[in-house]
Amino acid sequence: MKKRNFFKTVAVSAMAMSLLLTGCSSGGSEPAKGNEKVSFENVPEVFKDGNDMKIKVIRKIGGDDHTAQFLAGAKSEGEALGFKVDVFTANGDTAKFHDAIAQGLQEDYDGFIISHGDDAATVDDVKKLTEAGKSVVTFDSNGDLMNVDGVTLTSQDDEALAKLALDQLVKETNGEGNIVYLWVDGFPPMVRRNNVYKDVLEKNPGLKEIERFGVAAADTSVQTQNAVAAMLNKHKKGEIDAIFATWDAFAIGAARAIKEAGRDEIKIYGIDVSNADLQLMQEEGSPWAYTAAVDPKLIGEVNMRILAKKLADEETPQTYDLEASLIDQKTLQSSDNPVNMQTLADIIDGWGKSDAFEEDWMKTLKDHYKK
């Protein structure tokens, strides 16, 4: 397979990668004045007299392309609606994450999107936000947030993600073999994925977990690569059949270690996707066979739409799961052209598309503020 340039046409990544600096905060540009010829007849009253809504998007984890695209999706959707949107990623620093929420509370933001707030302190933070009259949507965060009135908890359908990847692993191994489990505890989505994993092992006693590793850090892929390389030195060829990676940062590190060791008998079944992931999967001899995912940019967009409905005082659900898809290496490599996050929809039906929570009045706002 010829080497390919995956990033030449990826506009989202160009914007998104600017968000990856440690403790990164990105100021939102002022919304456009708008097209006065667009009728506001169907627009909620709160938006009719000039849109000065300010939104803060705060994410605990970072340093990966998934984070960058999530933030880019939320930012672009909010600005399309005429909002001023600021984004911040703490890159896994708990103190910085909570400080950003506390600081945001002291500023004049109307709404917040909180991502990966996994601890009890996040629940307390969000309570303070809602008590101050702020609208809040959370993504992949502490389940106890369901006890906070008015908050919507969104997530990828983690059970479906794990099941898609693991069902394929079981199918291709006939339910027999030694597997390495790459997973880290303490995050709600990881807990949900782990529940599916445990169930699959119970139903397939021929699958044996022989090693596990997991760490959430700014250099997760590097640490994973080192850990998997060490594991490969312990186990001779033929002693490991597959790796189940519950996060693409794990899969990236594992793929590099396997390729460097020349252990092409080991296949990776992962979760999540990004441009870097697609590039790795399409490389000749790549061990990364499958990944189950939801478009991270779309996640950001949908979260922003839900928040917009809250600002308009419209009914919103308490929880919402985004539908997952399975991406396979064979389909990617059979494409005549390089596949990236923008062109993935050309080969994966329905990828990156959803009209969830997109109201007619939102389309009106987008027409009004279109640049």
C-alpha positions as MATLAB code, in Angstrom:
seq = 'MKKRNFFKTVAVSAMAMSLLLTGCSSGGSEPAKGNEKVSFENVPEVFKDGNDMKIKVIRKIGGDDHTAQFLAGAKSEGEALGFKVDVFTANGDTAKFHDAIAQGLQEDYDGFIISHGDDAATVDDVKKLTEAGKSVVTFDSNGDLMNVDGVTLTSQDDEALAKLALDQLVKETNGEGNIVYLWVDGFPPMVRRNNVYKDVLEKNPGLKEIERFGVAAADTSVQTQNAVAAMLNKHKKGEIDAIFATWDAFAIGAARAIKEAGRDEIKIYGIDVSNADLQLMQEEGSPWAYTAAVDPKLIGEVNMRILAKKLADEETPQTYDLEASLIDQKTLQSSDNPVNMQTLADIIDGWGKSDAFEEDWMKTLKDHYKK';
ca = [
       0.000    0.000    0.000;
       1.283    3.429   -0.918;
       1.969    5.957    1.806;
      -0.841    8.462    2.033;
      -1.263   12.019    3.201;
      -4.288   11.874    5.492;
      -4.321   15.440    6.712;
      -4.061   17.504    3.549;
      -7.822   18.092    3.380;
      -8.883   17.676    6.981;
     -10.125   21.103    7.974;
     -11.453   19.982   11.324;
      -8.061   18.734   12.481;
      -6.370   21.955   11.474;
      -8.728   23.809   13.745;
      -8.837   21.131   16.394;
      -5.134   20.590   16.912;
      -4.808   24.153   18.174;
      -6.720   22.990   21.239;
      -4.227   20.351   22.329;
      -1.799   22.376   24.412;
      -1.620   21.454   28.082;
      -4.315   23.243   30.075;
      -5.482   24.641   26.768;
      -8.105   27.341   26.719;
      -9.457   28.751   23.512;
     -11.379   32.001   23.445;
     -14.494   32.060   21.292;
     -14.753   34.583   18.502;
     -17.545   37.108   18.670;
     -20.616   35.914   16.767;
     -21.369   37.521   13.419;
     -23.879   40.342   13.279;
     -26.079   38.188   11.107;
     -28.293   38.477    8.082;
     -31.163   40.785    8.951;
     -33.203   39.448    6.012;
     -33.679   36.092    7.796;
     -36.994   36.072    9.637;
     -36.859   35.301   13.363;
     -40.549   34.431   13.505;
     -39.991   30.852   14.701;
     -36.974   31.597   16.916;
     -37.323   31.345   20.725;
     -37.768   34.718   22.395;
     -34.433   34.506   24.227;
     -32.546   34.691   20.898;
     -34.604   37.332   19.085;
     -33.113   40.550   20.454;
     -29.516   39.840   19.515;
     -27.692   36.677   20.471;
     -25.178   37.339   23.232;
     -25.123   33.816   24.661;
     -21.753   32.747   26.095;
     -20.885   29.072   26.431;
     -17.988   27.330   28.172;
     -16.942   23.812   27.186;
     -14.708   22.166   29.809;
     -13.148   18.724   29.315;
     -11.071   16.878   31.876;
      -9.106   14.586   29.543;
      -7.117   15.806   26.558;
      -3.992   15.493   24.478;
      -5.702   13.273   21.900;
      -7.397   13.822   18.557;
     -10.753   12.619   19.923;
     -10.727   15.483   22.442;
      -9.728   18.000   19.798;
     -12.529   16.979   17.461;
     -15.119   16.904   20.246;
     -14.178   20.466   21.199;
     -14.108   21.548   17.559;
     -17.586   20.126   16.995;
     -19.044   21.892   20.037;
     -17.347   25.161   19.127;
     -18.352   25.172   15.467;
     -21.970   24.242   16.209;
     -22.272   26.897   18.909;
     -20.772   29.605   16.743;
     -23.074   28.582   13.883;
     -25.965   29.343   16.248;
     -24.455   32.741   17.038;
     -23.033   31.828   20.450;
     -19.658   32.909   21.785;
     -17.927   29.653   22.702;
     -14.812   29.164   24.850;
     -13.264   25.719   25.239;
     -10.835   24.320   27.802;
      -9.138   20.965   28.252;
      -7.355   20.112   31.504;
      -5.414   17.244   29.873;
      -6.202   14.951   32.780;
      -5.299   17.436   35.517;
      -8.116   17.153   38.066;
      -7.245   20.386   39.867;
      -7.179   22.399   36.643;
     -10.477   20.853   35.578;
     -12.298   21.892   38.748;
     -10.605   25.293   38.790;
     -11.896   25.915   35.271;
     -15.465   25.170   36.366;
     -15.124   27.383   39.448;
     -13.697   30.197   37.346;
     -16.454   29.782   34.782;
     -19.045   30.153   37.512;
     -17.614   33.570   38.373;
     -17.823   34.697   34.759;
     -20.901   35.548   32.728;
     -21.432   32.263   30.891;
     -25.011   31.216   30.182;
     -24.333   27.521   29.664;
     -21.729   24.836   30.174;
     -20.783   21.544   28.548;
     -18.805   19.430   31.013;
     -16.904   16.436   29.618;
     -15.392   13.494   31.516;
     -16.098   14.822   34.988;
     -15.766   11.434   36.639;
     -15.556   12.294   40.345;
     -17.969   13.344   43.097;
     -16.521   16.854   43.041;
     -17.924   17.260   39.529;
     -21.413   16.649   40.883;
     -20.878   19.384   43.469;
     -19.531   21.724   40.777;
     -22.519   21.168   38.520;
     -24.937   21.728   41.399;
     -23.348   25.124   41.952;
     -23.715   25.936   38.258;
     -27.396   25.020   38.135;
     -28.118   26.806   41.413;
     -26.661   29.904   39.787;
     -29.122   29.514   36.916;
     -26.682   28.084   34.392;
     -27.735   25.457   31.820;
     -25.560   22.327   31.851;
     -25.011   19.324   29.574;
     -22.455   16.671   30.521;
     -20.649   14.055   28.458;
     -19.183   10.785   29.768;
     -19.377   12.033   33.341;
     -20.348   10.829   36.830;
     -23.692    9.008   36.806;
     -24.730   10.739   40.026;
     -25.286   13.864   37.940;
     -28.702   12.345   37.229;
     -29.634   13.608   40.685;
     -29.032   17.227   39.646;
     -32.223   18.785   38.297;
     -32.162   20.021   34.730;
     -28.874   18.403   33.695;
     -28.645   16.144   30.638;
     -26.097   13.312   30.715;
     -24.874   12.291   27.267;
     -22.568    9.463   26.335;
     -21.511    7.261   23.519;
     -23.456    4.006   23.690;
     -20.572    2.383   25.547;
     -22.269   -0.974   25.851;
     -22.807   -1.029   22.080;
     -19.223    0.099   21.423;
     -17.785   -2.707   23.541;
     -20.197   -5.270   22.148;
     -19.458   -4.386   18.515;
     -15.707   -4.786   19.033;
     -15.907   -7.863   21.253;
     -18.466   -9.673   19.094;
     -16.026   -9.351   16.210;
     -13.161  -10.600   18.388;
     -15.223  -13.633   19.444;
     -16.245  -14.325   15.843;
     -12.711  -14.229   14.472;
     -11.173  -16.267   17.299;
     -14.097  -18.696   17.490;
     -14.236  -17.825   21.172;
     -10.845  -19.436   21.843;
      -7.552  -17.698   22.573;
      -5.366  -15.583   24.837;
      -6.141  -11.887   24.976;
      -4.589   -8.761   26.433;
      -7.002   -6.256   27.973;
      -6.151   -2.542   27.758;
      -8.432   -0.677   30.150;
      -8.349    1.874   32.963;
     -10.794    2.106   35.852;
     -12.368    5.238   37.295;
     -14.149    6.650   34.245;
     -17.892    6.035   33.707;
     -17.520    4.941   30.055;
     -14.720    2.564   31.024;
     -16.890    1.031   33.744;
     -19.689    0.441   31.230;
     -17.311   -1.082   28.688;
     -15.783   -3.295   31.371;
     -19.208   -4.681   32.299;
     -19.664   -5.870   28.712;
     -16.143   -7.321   28.675;
     -16.766   -9.336   31.839;
     -20.025  -10.659   30.395;
     -18.317  -11.719   27.155;
     -15.609  -13.601   29.075;
     -18.244  -15.400   31.139;
     -20.068  -16.493   27.994;
     -16.851  -17.487   26.218;
     -14.715  -19.456   28.692;
     -12.278  -20.282   25.896;
     -11.071  -16.673   25.960;
      -8.346  -16.189   28.550;
      -7.095  -12.798   29.731;
      -3.341  -13.166   30.203;
      -2.339   -9.514   30.677;
      -3.952   -6.129   31.323;
      -2.688   -2.577   31.439;
      -4.167    0.876   31.537;
      -3.263    4.426   32.492;
      -4.932    7.741   31.670;
      -2.233   10.378   31.188;
      -1.037   12.996   28.752;
       1.246   10.330   27.237;
      -1.107    7.346   27.398;
      -0.163    6.014   23.956;
       3.559    6.154   24.799;
       3.107    4.401   28.135;
       0.898    1.797   26.472;
       3.456    1.199   23.737;
       6.142    0.565   26.346;
       3.885   -1.720   28.386;
       2.802   -3.769   25.373;
       6.411   -4.042   24.167;
       7.335   -5.478   27.568;
       4.403   -7.908   27.395;
       5.494   -9.116   23.964;
       8.940   -9.907   25.342;
       7.285  -12.103   27.998;
       5.079  -14.025   25.580;
       6.417  -15.906   22.580;
       4.809  -15.763   19.163;
       1.515  -17.608   19.241;
       0.868  -16.990   22.937;
      -1.212  -13.839   22.344;
      -4.090  -13.906   19.860;
      -5.765  -10.534   20.286;
      -5.839   -7.243   22.166;
      -9.036   -5.531   23.252;
      -8.294   -1.808   23.599;
     -11.065    0.169   25.294;
      -9.660    3.547   24.184;
      -7.953    4.553   20.955;
      -4.979    5.964   22.857;
      -4.385    2.386   24.049;
      -4.794    0.981   20.546;
      -2.323    3.475   19.080;
       0.402    2.453   21.535;
      -0.343   -1.247   21.121;
      -0.276   -1.032   17.326;
       3.130    0.641   17.353;
       4.576   -1.935   19.746;
       3.211   -4.887   17.760;
       4.473   -3.532   14.458;
       7.947   -2.809   15.851;
       8.117   -6.331   17.275;
       6.953   -7.914   14.024;
       4.157   -9.728   15.828;
       1.593   -9.548   13.034;
      -0.282  -12.569   14.385;
      -1.867  -10.316   17.033;
      -4.967   -8.358   16.069;
      -6.322   -5.278   17.842;
     -10.022   -4.691   18.438;
     -10.494   -1.118   19.636;
     -12.895    1.649   20.547;
     -12.947    5.272   19.283;
     -11.579    6.744   16.081;
      -9.633    9.773   14.870;
      -7.547   10.734   11.845;
      -4.461    9.294   13.515;
      -6.350    6.040   14.159;
      -7.536    5.772   10.553;
      -4.007    6.370    9.329;
      -2.684    3.542   11.507;
      -5.446    1.148   10.465;
      -4.716    1.747    6.772;
      -0.978    1.184    7.021;
       0.332   -1.970    5.414;
       0.699   -4.710    8.004;
      -1.247   -2.811   10.668;
      -2.524   -5.063   13.473;
      -5.510   -2.770   14.161;
      -8.327   -4.755   12.558;
     -11.511   -3.166   13.944;
     -12.618   -0.155   15.941;
     -16.093    0.736   17.218;
     -16.778    4.440   17.399;
     -19.013    7.480   17.371;
     -17.909   10.569   15.437;
     -16.351   12.786   18.167;
     -17.121   15.963   16.227;
     -20.777   14.947   16.054;
     -20.783   14.316   19.815;
     -19.721   17.905   20.390;
     -22.355   19.170   17.961;
     -25.209   17.217   19.549;
     -24.192   18.297   23.054;
     -24.314   21.926   21.903;
     -27.779   21.467   20.383;
     -29.101   20.045   23.638;
     -27.606   22.990   25.508;
     -29.229   25.403   23.038;
     -32.612   23.811   23.752;
     -32.042   24.293   27.476;
     -31.206   27.969   26.903;
     -34.487   28.237   24.979;
     -36.298   26.652   27.941;
     -37.341   23.671   25.833;
     -37.730   20.125   27.088;
     -34.565   18.005   27.020;
     -33.947   14.383   28.057;
     -32.174   13.370   31.232;
     -29.879   11.038   29.276;
     -28.933   10.537   25.648;
     -26.693    7.897   24.008;
     -25.127    8.429   20.593;
     -25.282    5.485   18.202;
     -22.095    3.509   17.540;
     -20.634    2.094   14.312;
     -18.040   -0.600   13.583;
     -15.146    0.352   11.297;
     -13.121   -2.476    9.783;
      -9.638   -2.371    8.336;
     -10.519   -4.349    5.221;
     -13.097   -1.786    4.113;
     -10.701    1.087    4.816;
      -7.856   -0.495    2.870;
     -10.101   -1.336   -0.084;
     -10.915    2.342   -0.638;
      -9.430    3.882   -3.788;
      -8.583    7.032   -1.833;
      -7.183    7.661    1.662;
      -9.947    7.611    4.272;
     -10.040   10.302    6.949;
     -12.677   11.623    9.343;
     -14.218   13.747    6.601;
     -14.468   10.955    4.047;
     -15.347    8.115    6.443;
     -19.031    8.765    5.740;
     -18.396    7.683    2.130;
     -17.784    4.098    3.251;
     -19.587    3.856    6.627;
     -23.320    4.368    6.225;
     -24.679    7.171    8.414;
     -21.285    8.142    9.822;
     -21.059   11.666   11.238;
     -24.672   12.498   10.473;
     -27.494   13.135   12.908;
     -30.393   15.535   13.067;
     -30.872   14.784   16.767;
     -32.150   17.878   18.597;
     -31.702   20.064   15.506;
     -34.845   22.179   15.623;
     -36.138   24.336   12.778;
     -35.346   27.465   14.778;
     -31.719   26.336   15.000;
     -31.595   26.186   11.203;
     -32.983   29.733   11.168;
     -30.247   30.916   13.523;
     -27.618   29.220   11.368;
     -28.985   30.963    8.278;
     -28.941   34.272   10.131;
     -25.366   33.933   11.394;
     -23.953   32.222    8.317;
     -20.638   33.820    7.385;
];
